[in-house]
Amino acid sequence: MEHRTNIKFLVKLGKSGNKIRRMLVQVYGDNAMKKTAVYKWVKRFSEGRESVTDKERTGRPATSRTEENIAKIRQILRENCWLTGKSIAEQVNSATERSLENLN
């Protein structure tokens, strides 16, 4: 979000995509937004876009990234770091279902 805000500001100052990218790299180093993403946002802001947030998308919202699930995944990985992503997801889901059953 911070990168997008900076890009929007620099576009309003009339800076080019190349100049904006160089400035972001100067400030953020390796954590700077990738070149293609910078140009995409430069184009959007140049065309009049004001919002720096993503547009809402259709489909199911991402609800699985919670502190509770993160803690469960860390515990599972401590016990066996060789599990596949699918296996971890199955264990987290069944652990969540068990905790929901205990509420009844």
N, CA, C and O atoms as CSV, one atom per row, in Angstrom:
chain,resi,resn,atom,element,x,y,z
A,1,MET,N,N,0.829,-1.180,0.000
A,1,MET,CA,C,0.000,0.000,0.000
A,1,MET,C,C,0.880,1.253,0.000
A,1,MET,O,O,0.596,2.225,-0.700
A,2,GLU,N,N,1.946,1.212,0.792
A,2,GLU,CA,C,2.858,2.356,0.886
A,2,GLU,C,C,3.491,2.661,-0.472
A,2,GLU,O,O,3.611,3.821,-0.865
A,3,HIS,N,N,3.893,1.603,-1.182
A,3,HIS,CA,C,4.493,1.788,-2.506
A,3,HIS,C,C,3.493,2.469,-3.446
A,3,HIS,O,O,3.843,3.398,-4.175
A,4,ARG,N,N,2.256,1.998,-3.417
A,4,ARG,CA,C,1.234,2.549,-4.306
A,4,ARG,C,C,0.982,4.022,-3.996
A,4,ARG,O,O,0.818,4.833,-4.907
A,5,THR,N,N,0.954,4.362,-2.723
A,5,THR,CA,C,0.752,5.752,-2.328
A,5,THR,C,C,1.890,6.612,-2.846
A,5,THR,O,O,1.667,7.715,-3.347
A,6,ASN,N,N,3.112,6.108,-2.726
A,6,ASN,CA,C,4.273,6.843,-3.230
A,6,ASN,C,C,4.205,6.999,-4.745
A,6,ASN,O,O,4.507,8.066,-5.279
A,7,ILE,N,N,3.809,5.934,-5.431
A,7,ILE,CA,C,3.692,5.991,-6.892
A,7,ILE,C,C,2.651,7.027,-7.289
A,7,ILE,O,O,2.883,7.828,-8.195
A,8,LYS,N,N,1.514,7.016,-6.619
A,8,LYS,CA,C,0.444,7.977,-6.918
A,8,LYS,C,C,0.959,9.406,-6.752
A,8,LYS,O,O,0.719,10.261,-7.604
A,9,PHE,N,N,1.655,9.652,-5.670
A,9,PHE,CA,C,2.217,10.979,-5.394
A,9,PHE,C,C,3.192,11.396,-6.496
A,9,PHE,O,O,3.134,12.521,-6.993
A,10,LEU,N,N,4.082,10.483,-6.872
A,10,LEU,CA,C,5.091,10.799,-7.882
A,10,LEU,C,C,4.479,10.978,-9.269
A,10,LEU,O,O,4.956,11.797,-10.054
A,11,VAL,N,N,3.423,10.216,-9.578
A,11,VAL,CA,C,2.709,10.402,-10.851
A,11,VAL,C,C,2.117,11.810,-10.888
A,11,VAL,O,O,2.188,12.492,-11.910
A,12,LYS,N,N,1.535,12.238,-9.772
A,12,LYS,CA,C,0.938,13.581,-9.712
A,12,LYS,C,C,1.998,14.669,-9.862
A,12,LYS,O,O,1.690,15.783,-10.287
A,13,LEU,N,N,3.253,14.347,-9.511
A,13,LEU,CA,C,4.342,15.294,-9.710
A,13,LEU,C,C,4.898,15.239,-11.137
A,13,LEU,O,O,5.784,16.014,-11.498
A,14,GLY,N,N,4.365,14.313,-11.941
A,14,GLY,CA,C,4.786,14.220,-13.335
A,14,GLY,C,C,6.023,13.377,-13.577
A,14,GLY,O,O,6.636,13.478,-14.639
A,15,LYS,N,N,6.406,12.542,-12.608
A,15,LYS,CA,C,7.588,11.690,-12.767
A,15,LYS,C,C,7.275,10.537,-13.710
A,15,LYS,O,O,6.138,10.070,-13.768
A,16,SER,N,N,8.277,10.080,-14.445
A,16,SER,CA,C,8.111,8.957,-15.377
A,16,SER,C,C,8.164,7.636,-14.625
A,16,SER,O,O,8.619,7.578,-13.483
A,17,GLY,N,N,7.694,6.575,-15.277
A,17,GLY,CA,C,7.742,5.240,-14.679
A,17,GLY,C,C,9.161,4.825,-14.333
A,17,GLY,O,O,9.398,4.246,-13.273
A,18,ASN,N,N,10.117,5.118,-15.231
A,18,ASN,CA,C,11.523,4.776,-14.966
A,18,ASN,C,C,12.044,5.494,-13.733
A,18,ASN,O,O,12.697,4.892,-12.881
A,19,LYS,N,N,11.751,6.789,-13.644
A,19,LYS,CA,C,12.216,7.593,-12.513
A,19,LYS,C,C,11.579,7.094,-11.215
A,19,LYS,O,O,12.251,6.996,-10.189
A,20,ILE,N,N,10.288,6.783,-11.262
A,20,ILE,CA,C,9.587,6.298,-10.072
A,20,ILE,C,C,10.197,4.985,-9.610
A,20,ILE,O,O,10.430,4.801,-8.415
A,21,ARG,N,N,10.458,4.075,-10.530
A,21,ARG,CA,C,11.056,2.781,-10.179
A,21,ARG,C,C,12.430,2.984,-9.530
A,21,ARG,O,O,12.740,2.355,-8.519
A,22,ARG,N,N,13.246,3.859,-10.110
A,22,ARG,CA,C,14.577,4.117,-9.541
A,22,ARG,C,C,14.465,4.680,-8.128
A,22,ARG,O,O,15.240,4.316,-7.244
A,23,MET,N,N,13.499,5.567,-7.921
A,23,MET,CA,C,13.314,6.162,-6.597
A,23,MET,C,C,12.868,5.114,-5.575
A,23,MET,O,O,13.332,5.113,-4.435
A,24,LEU,N,N,11.969,4.229,-5.990
A,24,LEU,CA,C,11.513,3.173,-5.082
A,24,LEU,C,C,12.668,2.249,-4.699
A,24,LEU,O,O,12.794,1.854,-3.539
A,25,VAL,N,N,13.504,1.908,-5.670
A,25,VAL,CA,C,14.665,1.049,-5.390
A,25,VAL,C,C,15.629,1.770,-4.457
A,25,VAL,O,O,16.209,1.155,-3.562
A,26,GLN,N,N,15.800,3.074,-4.663
A,26,GLN,CA,C,16.686,3.855,-3.812
A,26,GLN,C,C,16.208,3.825,-2.358
A,26,GLN,O,O,17.016,3.731,-1.434
A,27,VAL,N,N,14.894,3.906,-2.164
A,27,VAL,CA,C,14.335,3.946,-0.813
A,27,VAL,C,C,14.188,2.548,-0.212
A,27,VAL,O,O,14.563,2.328,0.939
A,28,TYR,N,N,13.641,1.596,-0.991
A,28,TYR,CA,C,13.291,0.287,-0.445
A,28,TYR,C,C,14.292,-0.824,-0.768
A,28,TYR,O,O,14.202,-1.914,-0.204
A,29,GLY,N,N,15.225,-0.567,-1.649
A,29,GLY,CA,C,16.217,-1.582,-2.000
A,29,GLY,C,C,15.569,-2.828,-2.580
A,29,GLY,O,O,14.731,-2.736,-3.477
A,30,ASP,N,N,15.954,-3.990,-2.072
A,30,ASP,CA,C,15.434,-5.259,-2.563
A,30,ASP,C,C,13.937,-5.432,-2.305
A,30,ASP,O,O,13.295,-6.276,-2.931
A,31,ASN,N,N,13.389,-4.657,-1.407
A,31,ASN,CA,C,11.963,-4.761,-1.088
A,31,ASN,C,C,11.097,-3.859,-1.958
A,31,ASN,O,O,9.890,-3.757,-1.737
A,32,ALA,N,N,11.698,-3.211,-2.933
A,32,ALA,CA,C,10.937,-2.331,-3.822
A,32,ALA,C,C,9.996,-3.160,-4.696
A,32,ALA,O,O,10.273,-4.316,-5.017
A,33,MET,N,N,8.885,-2.542,-5.070
A,33,MET,CA,C,7.922,-3.183,-5.957
A,33,MET,C,C,8.610,-3.517,-7.284
A,33,MET,O,O,9.459,-2.764,-7.763
A,34,LYS,N,N,8.237,-4.635,-7.857
A,34,LYS,CA,C,8.806,-5.074,-9.138
A,34,LYS,C,C,8.457,-4.086,-10.246
A,34,LYS,O,O,7.435,-3.403,-10.194
A,35,LYS,N,N,9.329,-4.029,-11.249
A,35,LYS,CA,C,9.208,-3.077,-12.349
A,35,LYS,C,C,7.843,-3.133,-13.043
A,35,LYS,O,O,7.224,-2.098,-13.291
A,36,THR,N,N,7.377,-4.349,-13.354
A,36,THR,CA,C,6.098,-4.468,-14.065
A,36,THR,C,C,4.943,-3.945,-13.220
A,36,THR,O,O,4.020,-3.322,-13.745
A,37,ALA,N,N,4.990,-4.195,-11.915
A,37,ALA,CA,C,3.930,-3.708,-11.030
A,37,ALA,C,C,3.969,-2.177,-10.934
A,37,ALA,O,O,2.926,-1.525,-10.893
A,38,VAL,N,N,5.176,-1.615,-10.899
A,38,VAL,CA,C,5.305,-0.158,-10.853
A,38,VAL,C,C,4.650,0.444,-12.090
A,38,VAL,O,O,3.858,1.381,-11.983
A,39,TYR,N,N,4.982,-0.096,-13.272
A,39,TYR,CA,C,4.428,0.447,-14.516
A,39,TYR,C,C,2.905,0.291,-14.570
A,39,TYR,O,O,2.198,1.161,-15.080
A,40,LYS,N,N,2.414,-0.830,-14.038
A,40,LYS,CA,C,0.964,-1.050,-14.004
A,40,LYS,C,C,0.284,0.046,-13.176
A,40,LYS,O,O,-0.728,0.605,-13.598
A,41,TRP,N,N,0.843,0.352,-11.993
A,41,TRP,CA,C,0.247,1.370,-11.129
A,41,TRP,C,C,0.454,2.772,-11.675
A,41,TRP,O,O,-0.415,3.629,-11.518
A,42,VAL,N,N,1.600,3.022,-12.320
A,42,VAL,CA,C,1.819,4.321,-12.958
A,42,VAL,C,C,0.736,4.558,-14.005
A,42,VAL,O,O,0.160,5.643,-14.082
A,43,LYS,N,N,0.466,3.539,-14.804
A,43,LYS,CA,C,-0.564,3.647,-15.848
A,43,LYS,C,C,-1.931,3.932,-15.227
A,43,LYS,O,O,-2.656,4.812,-15.692
A,44,ARG,N,N,-2.280,3.190,-14.180
A,44,ARG,CA,C,-3.584,3.380,-13.537
A,44,ARG,C,C,-3.738,4.794,-12.982
A,44,ARG,O,O,-4.761,5.443,-13.196
A,45,PHE,N,N,-2.714,5.266,-12.266
A,45,PHE,CA,C,-2.803,6.601,-11.678
A,45,PHE,C,C,-2.750,7.679,-12.753
A,45,PHE,O,O,-3.372,8.731,-12.602
A,46,SER,N,N,-2.022,7.437,-13.828
A,46,SER,CA,C,-1.965,8.390,-14.939
A,46,SER,C,C,-3.319,8.508,-15.629
A,46,SER,O,O,-3.659,9.560,-16.171
A,47,GLU,N,N,-4.086,7.423,-15.605
A,47,GLU,CA,C,-5.418,7.417,-16.226
A,47,GLU,C,C,-6.495,7.972,-15.296
A,47,GLU,O,O,-7.673,7.998,-15.653
A,48,GLY,N,N,-6.093,8.416,-14.102
A,48,GLY,CA,C,-7.044,9.069,-13.204
A,48,GLY,C,C,-7.481,8.265,-11.991
A,48,GLY,O,O,-8.276,8.748,-11.185
A,49,ARG,N,N,-6.986,7.077,-11.854
A,49,ARG,CA,C,-7.367,6.293,-10.669
A,49,ARG,C,C,-6.883,7.015,-9.410
A,49,ARG,O,O,-5.776,7.553,-9.381
A,50,GLU,N,N,-7.716,7.022,-8.381
A,50,GLU,CA,C,-7.372,7.663,-7.119
A,50,GLU,C,C,-7.104,6.656,-5.999
A,50,GLU,O,O,-6.268,6.901,-5.130
A,51,SER,N,N,-7.804,5.538,-6.019
A,51,SER,CA,C,-7.687,4.555,-4.943
A,51,SER,C,C,-6.375,3.774,-5.045
A,51,SER,O,O,-5.966,3.368,-6.133
A,52,VAL,N,N,-5.727,3.570,-3.903
A,52,VAL,CA,C,-4.506,2.769,-3.865
A,52,VAL,C,C,-4.793,1.331,-3.437
A,52,VAL,O,O,-3.892,0.493,-3.412
A,53,THR,N,N,-6.052,1.051,-3.103
A,53,THR,CA,C,-6.410,-0.304,-2.676
A,53,THR,C,C,-6.897,-1.118,-3.867
A,53,THR,O,O,-7.333,-0.566,-4.877
A,54,ASP,N,N,-6.817,-2.437,-3.735
A,54,ASP,CA,C,-7.307,-3.323,-4.780
A,54,ASP,C,C,-8.822,-3.241,-4.856
A,54,ASP,O,O,-9.497,-2.993,-3.857
A,55,LYS,N,N,-9.337,-3.450,-6.040
A,55,LYS,CA,C,-10.791,-3.509,-6.199
A,55,LYS,C,C,-11.279,-4.821,-5.612
A,55,LYS,O,O,-10.555,-5.817,-5.606
A,56,GLU,N,N,-12.508,-4.817,-5.118
A,56,GLU,CA,C,-13.079,-6.035,-4.573
A,56,GLU,C,C,-13.230,-7.082,-5.663
A,56,GLU,O,O,-13.595,-6.769,-6.796
A,57,ARG,N,N,-12.948,-8.319,-5.311
A,57,ARG,CA,C,-13.043,-9.408,-6.275
A,57,ARG,C,C,-14.209,-10.310,-5.914
A,57,ARG,O,O,-14.620,-10.399,-4.757
A,58,THR,N,N,-14.729,-10.976,-6.936
A,58,THR,CA,C,-15.800,-11.922,-6.680
A,58,THR,C,C,-15.211,-13.211,-6.142
A,58,THR,O,O,-14.008,-13.453,-6.247
A,59,GLY,N,N,-16.062,-14.023,-5.572
A,59,GLY,CA,C,-15.594,-15.298,-5.042
A,59,GLY,C,C,-15.531,-15.289,-3.536
A,59,GLY,O,O,-15.871,-14.305,-2.879
A,60,ARG,N,N,-15.099,-16.384,-3.020
A,60,ARG,CA,C,-15.028,-16.573,-1.578
A,60,ARG,C,C,-13.876,-15.754,-0.985
A,60,ARG,O,O,-12.756,-15.818,-1.492
A,61,PRO,N,N,-14.132,-15.000,0.063
A,61,PRO,CA,C,-13.051,-14.221,0.672
A,61,PRO,C,C,-12.052,-15.130,1.395
A,61,PRO,O,O,-12.412,-16.198,1.891
A,62,ALA,N,N,-10.828,-14.699,1.443
A,62,ALA,CA,C,-9.791,-15.468,2.137
A,62,ALA,C,C,-9.985,-15.293,3.636
A,62,ALA,O,O,-9.806,-14.198,4.170
A,63,THR,N,N,-10.350,-16.376,4.312
A,63,THR,CA,C,-10.613,-16.293,5.749
A,63,THR,C,C,-9.716,-17.226,6.544
A,63,THR,O,O,-9.821,-17.287,7.770
A,64,SER,N,N,-8.843,-17.949,5.872
A,64,SER,CA,C,-8.053,-18.957,6.563
A,64,SER,C,C,-6.806,-18.393,7.238
A,64,SER,O,O,-6.185,-19.086,8.045
A,65,ARG,N,N,-6.431,-17.174,6.935
A,65,ARG,CA,C,-5.225,-16.611,7.531
A,65,ARG,C,C,-5.575,-15.891,8.832
A,65,ARG,O,O,-5.783,-14.678,8.863
A,66,THR,N,N,-5.630,-16.670,9.888
A,66,THR,CA,C,-5.905,-16.129,11.210
A,66,THR,C,C,-4.739,-16.477,12.113
A,66,THR,O,O,-3.961,-17.383,11.816
A,67,GLU,N,N,-4.618,-15.759,13.211
A,67,GLU,CA,C,-3.544,-16.040,14.168
A,67,GLU,C,C,-3.646,-17.479,14.683
A,67,GLU,O,O,-2.637,-18.151,14.897
A,68,GLU,N,N,-4.885,-17.931,14.877
A,68,GLU,CA,C,-5.103,-19.292,15.361
A,68,GLU,C,C,-4.583,-20.329,14.362
A,68,GLU,O,O,-3.894,-21.274,14.745
A,69,ASN,N,N,-4.917,-20.147,13.083
A,69,ASN,CA,C,-4.446,-21.087,12.061
A,69,ASN,C,C,-2.937,-21.029,11.885
A,69,ASN,O,O,-2.295,-22.058,11.670
A,70,ILE,N,N,-2.370,-19.840,11.974
A,70,ILE,CA,C,-0.914,-19.705,11.865
A,70,ILE,C,C,-0.239,-20.480,12.984
A,70,ILE,O,O,0.755,-21.169,12.753
A,71,ALA,N,N,-0.774,-20.371,14.199
A,71,ALA,CA,C,-0.216,-21.099,15.342
A,71,ALA,C,C,-0.340,-22.608,15.133
A,71,ALA,O,O,0.584,-23.356,15.451
A,72,LYS,N,N,-1.486,-23.060,14.597
A,72,LYS,CA,C,-1.682,-24.488,14.336
A,72,LYS,C,C,-0.664,-24.995,13.310
A,72,LYS,O,O,-0.082,-26.066,13.482
A,73,ILE,N,N,-0.457,-24.226,12.255
A,73,ILE,CA,C,0.475,-24.639,11.201
A,73,ILE,C,C,1.891,-24.696,11.748
A,73,ILE,O,O,2.631,-25.632,11.447
A,74,ARG,N,N,2.272,-23.724,12.536
A,74,ARG,CA,C,3.620,-23.743,13.134
A,74,ARG,C,C,3.817,-24.976,14.008
A,74,ARG,O,O,4.879,-25.599,13.981
A,75,GLN,N,N,2.784,-25.328,14.788
A,75,GLN,CA,C,2.872,-26.508,15.643
A,75,GLN,C,C,3.007,-27.768,14.798
A,75,GLN,O,O,3.826,-28.634,15.107
A,76,ILE,N,N,2.218,-27.881,13.744
A,76,ILE,CA,C,2.270,-29.048,12.852
A,76,ILE,C,C,3.661,-29.165,12.241
A,76,ILE,O,O,4.214,-30.262,12.164
A,77,LEU,N,N,4.232,-28.043,11.805
A,77,LEU,CA,C,5.557,-28.073,11.188
A,77,LEU,C,C,6.649,-28.402,12.191
A,77,LEU,O,O,7.646,-29.032,11.835
A,78,ARG,N,N,6.474,-27.984,13.447
A,78,ARG,CA,C,7.446,-28.358,14.482
A,78,ARG,C,C,7.467,-29.870,14.675
A,78,ARG,O,O,8.519,-30.460,14.923
A,79,GLU,N,N,6.304,-30.486,14.560
A,79,GLU,CA,C,6.203,-31.928,14.753
A,79,GLU,C,C,6.706,-32.710,13.546
A,79,GLU,O,O,7.257,-33.800,13.701
A,80,ASN,N,N,6.518,-32.154,12.324
A,80,ASN,CA,C,6.967,-32.842,11.117
A,80,ASN,C,C,7.136,-31.813,9.999
A,80,ASN,O,O,6.157,-31.380,9.390
A,81,CYS,N,N,8.380,-31.427,9.737
A,81,CYS,CA,C,8.630,-30.375,8.751
A,81,CYS,C,C,8.596,-30.881,7.313
A,81,CYS,O,O,8.781,-30.093,6.385
A,82,TRP,N,N,8.362,-32.181,7.105
A,82,TRP,CA,C,8.371,-32.755,5.762
A,82,TRP,C,C,6.981,-32.934,5.167
A,82,TRP,O,O,6.838,-33.558,4.116
A,83,LEU,N,N,5.962,-32.403,5.816
A,83,LEU,CA,C,4.598,-32.548,5.326
A,83,LEU,C,C,4.359,-31.693,4.086
A,83,LEU,O,O,5.007,-30.665,3.890
A,84,THR,N,N,3.431,-32.129,3.265
A,84,THR,CA,C,3.050,-31.342,2.088
A,84,THR,C,C,2.047,-30.268,2.509
A,84,THR,O,O,1.437,-30.356,3.575
A,85,GLY,N,N,1.886,-29.258,1.659
A,85,GLY,CA,C,0.916,-28.206,1.922
A,85,GLY,C,C,-0.487,-28.764,2.058
A,85,GLY,O,O,-1.261,-28.324,2.908
A,86,LYS,N,N,-0.813,-29.743,1.210
A,86,LYS,CA,C,-2.144,-30.356,1.249
A,86,LYS,C,C,-2.371,-31.059,2.585
A,86,LYS,O,O,-3.443,-30.949,3.181
A,87,SER,N,N,-1.360,-31.775,3.043
A,87,SER,CA,C,-1.467,-32.495,4.303
A,87,SER,C,C,-1.641,-31.523,5.475
A,87,SER,O,O,-2.440,-31.762,6.381
A,88,ILE,N,N,-0.890,-30.438,5.440
A,88,ILE,CA,C,-1.005,-29.434,6.501
A,88,ILE,C,C,-2.405,-28.825,6.487
A,88,ILE,O,O,-3.022,-28.653,7.539
A,89,ALA,N,N,-2.906,-28.497,5.290
A,89,ALA,CA,C,-4.240,-27.907,5.177
A,89,ALA,C,C,-5.293,-28.858,5.729
A,89,ALA,O,O,-6.215,-28.432,6.426
A,90,GLU,N,N,-5.159,-30.148,5.418
A,90,GLU,CA,C,-6.115,-31.130,5.925
A,90,GLU,C,C,-6.070,-31.190,7.446
A,90,GLU,O,O,-7.113,-31.269,8.095
A,91,GLN,N,N,-4.864,-31.153,8.021
A,91,GLN,CA,C,-4.740,-31.205,9.476
A,91,GLN,C,C,-5.315,-29.944,10.129
A,91,GLN,O,O,-5.976,-30.029,11.164
A,92,VAL,N,N,-5.067,-28.793,9.536
A,92,VAL,CA,C,-5.596,-27.548,10.094
A,92,VAL,C,C,-7.116,-27.552,10.011
A,92,VAL,O,O,-7.794,-27.176,10.968
A,93,ASN,N,N,-7.651,-27.977,8.872
A,93,ASN,CA,C,-9.109,-28.020,8.717
A,93,ASN,C,C,-9.751,-28.979,9.692
A,93,ASN,O,O,-10.775,-28.648,10.288
A,94,SER,N,N,-9.178,-30.163,9.875
A,94,SER,CA,C,-9.778,-31.120,10.800
A,94,SER,C,C,-9.631,-30.643,12.239
A,94,SER,O,O,-10.505,-30.899,13.066
A,95,ALA,N,N,-8.532,-29.948,12.550
A,95,ALA,CA,C,-8.372,-29.396,13.894
A,95,ALA,C,C,-9.408,-28.311,14.139
A,95,ALA,O,O,-9.946,-28.195,15.240
A,96,THR,N,N,-9.682,-27.527,13.125
A,96,THR,CA,C,-10.704,-26.474,13.241
A,96,THR,C,C,-12.073,-27.085,13.414
A,96,THR,O,O,-12.861,-26.612,14.233
A,97,GLU,N,N,-12.377,-28.142,12.648
A,97,GLU,CA,C,-13.663,-28.807,12.774
A,97,GLU,C,C,-13.830,-29.417,14.143
A,97,GLU,O,O,-14.915,-29.349,14.720
A,98,ARG,N,N,-12.750,-30.028,14.693
A,98,ARG,CA,C,-12.821,-30.606,16.044
A,98,ARG,C,C,-13.112,-29.535,17.087
A,98,ARG,O,O,-13.914,-29.745,17.997
A,99,SER,N,N,-12.445,-28.369,16.945
A,99,SER,CA,C,-12.674,-27.313,17.935
A,99,SER,C,C,-14.089,-26.771,17.822
A,99,SER,O,O,-14.670,-26.368,18.829
A,100,LEU,N,N,-14.659,-26.752,16.618
A,100,LEU,CA,C,-16.047,-26.314,16.453
A,100,LEU,C,C,-17.015,-27.329,17.066
A,100,LEU,O,O,-18.027,-26.948,17.654
A,101,GLU,N,N,-16.699,-28.629,16.927
A,101,GLU,CA,C,-17.552,-29.664,17.509
A,101,GLU,C,C,-17.551,-29.560,19.033
A,101,GLU,O,O,-18.563,-29.843,19.675
A,102,ASN,N,N,-16.431,-29.158,19.608
A,102,ASN,CA,C,-16.335,-29.033,21.064
A,102,ASN,C,C,-17.171,-27.881,21.595
A,102,ASN,O,O,-17.482,-27.839,22.785
A,103,LEU,N,N,-17.540,-26.940,20.723
A,103,LEU,CA,C,-18.376,-25.827,21.153
A,103,LEU,C,C,-19.827,-26.256,21.352
A,103,LEU,O,O,-20.562,-25.623,22.109
A,104,ASN,N,N,-20.237,-27.315,20.683
A,104,ASN,CA,C,-21.640,-27.757,20.778
A,104,ASN,C,C,-21.922,-28.536,22.033
A,104,ASN,O,O,-23.053,-28.971,22.248
